[in-house]
Amino acid sequence: MAEYVLAADLGGTNIRVAAVDPAGSILYQSRSATPETRTREPIVQTIAELARKCIAEAGNGRQPAAFGLAAAALVNSSEGRVFSSPNLPDLDGFPLAGAVSDAAGVSVILENDATAAAIGEAWLGASRNVGSSICITLGTGVGGGIILDGRPWRGIDGTAAEIGHICVEPRGVSCGCGSFGCLEQYASATAITRMADELAEGFPLSVLSGDRSPSSRAVFDAGIGGDELALEVFRRAGFYLGTAIAGLVNVLNPEMIVIAGGAAAGWELLAGTVRQTMMEKAFQRPAERVKLVPAELGDNAGILGAAQVALQHKPPFIK
């Protein structure tokens, strides 16, 4: 068994790399801001520098067995290539795994960040010991990862589980993907802010009414305090999230759905409406059976999922 692997989480704001042992313990972790240029070469070099730091601090002279890289992008893991990265568009079409492998001197396996989070939660988090689960990440956007019979489902092109782009409002808000009414436009942190702005005029007594584009955290805090505007925002977000989940339940019949990501901090304000909407729209038996739970691994879900991908990967590696 491998003594340790490297794992990375590449986002539009930060890059993290960690050395992880086979039990899932993080031996050392390094972090850097994503380069301001947001272009290929600086991103690759930053990942490689963080990787070398982890090897120096945690390796004891040993090289890692492999390197799992989770990216906020549509990816093809078998080719190690990014299809599309809305936050880092210069990576579109780029063989990222091979480039990082060359720069860091370690074999690299590329994975979608939300799929990595699903793998992490299934390994050590909320959905451990669960055969079939779906992880929905609520952050700046909405992502998803699917585990079926203990294995991640990536689809024929590697682009499966784009749950944020399930259409929940056919004539709804335009989405960056080019479509309209995607779940991402109604249940993400960005959507929480937008809906609070849109509804402010109708709630003049709200603590948020004078706060232009309040953060999703501010809306959550107001909701916990009983603010009617904030509660209505979360009710709407919960309705759309519940609608999408009902479709997933009907199609995939999972044992568990895990809600992860930064905006999942608002789960207690979403949960009631999500479950009610799911029960109204999904088949009764699978809806009653499925467990809706918050994630347990926090920011480390993607890192640990990427580590598990590296630990399980069999040669030949992407080079």
N, C-alpha and C positions, 0 to 999 in steps of 0.2 A: 504494500500500500504506500502511496505517496507520503513523504514526510510533511510536505506543505505545498500549497499552490499560491499563485497570485490571483487576485480578483480586482476588477476595476468597475467603477460606475461613472460613465461619461455623461454629463448633463450640460445644458446650455449655460449654467452658471458656475458649477464646480466640477472638478474631477477628483475622484478618490481612488486610491489603490491600497489594497491590504494584502498582507500575508496571512493565510488561513490554514489551519491544520485539518487533518481528516475528520476530526470531531466537530468542526465548525467554530473553534476558538480563533478569534482574531489575534494574531501574534504581534502585529504592528500595522499601523495605518498611517498613510500620508495623504495630504490634501493640497490642492492648489486651485486658484480661480481658473476657469476656462480662459484661454488666451483671448485678449480683446479683439485680435484680428479675426477670430473665429474661423481660421483657415486651416487647411490640412496639416501642413508641416509643423506649425507650432503646437497643434493639438497632439500629433504623434510624438513629438519630442517631449512635451510635458508629461504624457503618459509614461514614456520610457524613463524619464528622470525620476518620477515617483516610484516606478517599479524598481529601479536600481537602488533607491533609498530603502525600500522594503527588504530587498535581498540583503543589503549590507547590515540592516538592523536586526533582521529575524532569521537570516539564513545560516548563520554560523559556518560560513564557507560553503554551504550547500546551495545548489541551484534548485529553483522550483520545478516541479514535475510538469506544470502547464500553467497557462494564464487565461482565465475567463474574463472577457470584456463585455460588460452590459452597456448598451448605448440606447439613448432615447431616439430611436429611429426604426424605420422599416428595414429589416436586414435579411440577408440570405446566409444562414449560419454555415451551410455546406460549402459556400464559396468564400465566406469571410468578407462579404461585400455589403456596403450600405446601399439600399435602394433609394431611400428618401429620408432626410433628416430636417424637419421643419425648423428646429432651433439652430442647426448648424448646416445650412444648405450647401456649403462648399464640400461637404462629405458625400453628397449625392453621387452615386455610381462609383465610389472610391473603395478599393480593396483594403479596408482598414486593418483587418486582422494581419494580413501579410506585412503591411507597412510597420505596424507596431512590433510584430515579431522580429523584423529585420533590425529595428532600432533598439529593442530591449534584449535581443538574444534569447528569447523564450518563445516556445510554440503557443500560439494564441487561438482561442475559440471565441467567435463573436456571437452575442446573444442580444435580443431585444430586452430593454430594461424591465418592462412589465412582466414579460415571460420569466425573466430572472427573479423578479420579486415573487412570482407564483411558485417557482421552484424553491426559493428560500423558505417561504412560509410552509411549503409541503415537507421540507426537510427538517426544519427546526422550530417552526412557528405554529400559527393557529390551525393549519390544516395537516399537521403531521399525523400519520397513521390514518389518513383519509385517502381513499383510492381515487376519487374524482372530485376535483374542486376547481373553482374559478376565482381568480384574484382580480379585483378591479381597483386600479390605482387612481385616486382623485388628487390631482395636483394642479399645476398650471393648465394642463389638459387632462384627458381621461384615457388611461391605458388599460390593458387587460392581458392576462395570461391564463391558459387553460391546461389543467392536468387531467388526463383521462386514463383510468386504469394504471395510475402511478407514473405515467409518462407525459412529458410536455407535448402538447399538440401545436405544431408550427404551421401546418398546411403545406401544400405542394410547393408554393413559392416562398415559404417562410414568413408569410405575412398574416397568419391567422391571429385571431383574438384582438382585432382592432375594435374593441368594444366602444371606445369613445366615438366611433363613427357609425354606430347604429343610428338610423334615423328614428327619432321619437316625435318629430313635429314636421311633417312633409313640407309645409310652407313657412318654416321657421327661419331662425337667424342663419345667415350665411356662415360657412365654416372655412377655415384655412385649407381644408382638403379639397375644396371646390364644390362641395355639396351644400345642402341646407338642412337645418333642423337636427344636426348631429347631437348626440348625448353630451358631447364635450361642451357644447354651447349652453347647456342647462344644468350641469352638475359639477363643473370644475371650479377651482378657486376664482378663475377669471370670470366665469359665469355668475358666481355669487356676487361679485363686485358690480357687474353690469346690471343684474336684476335689481340690486339695491338702489342703483341710480334710477332705473326706469320706474320704480314704484314709489320713490321718495315723495313725489307730489301728493300722492294719495294718503300719506301718513305724516301730516305736518307736525305731530307731537312726538315723532320718533326721535330718539337720541342721535340717529343717523341722518336726519333730514338735512342738516347743514353741512354734512361731511361728504364732499364730492369724491366719488370713487373710493369708498372706504375699503380697507383690506378685508379679505375673507375672515381674518381673525377678529377684526373689529365687529363684523356682522355676527359672528359666532358669539362673542362676548355679550353683545346686545341681546341676542336671542336667549342666552342663559339668564339674562336679567329680565326676561319677559317682554322685551320690546316687540310690538306687533309687526312692524315692518320687517325686522329680522326673521321673526317666526314665519311670516308669509314667504319670504325668500327661500327659507329652508323647506317649507311645505312644497313649494313649486319644484325645487331641486329634487326633493324626495319623490315626488310624483313621477318625474321623468326618469329618475334612476330606477324606481320600482317598475316602470313600464319596460325598460330595457332588460331588467333582471327577469321579469316574467317571460319574455321571449327566450332568454337563455335557459331558463328552467324548463320551458316546454320543449326546446330543441335538444338540450344536452342532459337533462335530468341529473344534475350534480348532487353530491352529498352535502357540499358546503360552498358558500360564497364568502370570500374574505374581502373586506373593504380596507384598502391600504392607501398610503400617500398622505401628503401634508393636509389636504382638505378633509381627510377622514377624521381629523380632530373634531369635526362637527357631526360625527356619527350619531351622537345621542339626540341631536335635533332632527336628524334625517330618518332614524331607524323606524319610528312609528309609521310615518307616511310611506316609506319604502315597503315595509312588510304589508301594510294594508293594500297598497296598490298592486303588489305582486299577487296577493291572495285573490284580488278581484279579477286579475287578468290571466293568471296561469291556471293550468289544470290543477284540480284540488289535491290529488295525492302527492305529486312531486313538490308542490308548493308547501304542503304541510310538512313534508319530510326534510326539505333543504334547511340547513342552518345558515343564518346570516350573522357573521361575526366580524369584529374589528381585527385587524392584523396585530401580531405580537412583536414583530421584529423591528418596527420603526424604520429608520433610515438605513438599517443594515440588511433589509430584506434582499435588495438587489445585489449587494456585495456578496452575501452568503449564497444567493442563487447562482451567481457567476462562479463562485468557488466550487459549488457542487457540480456545475457543468464541467469545470476543469478536472475535478476529481474523477468524474465518470467517463470522461472522453477517452476514446480509444484511438490509437494511431491509424492512418497517418494524420498528423496535425496539419493545420493550415500553416504554410511557411511563405 
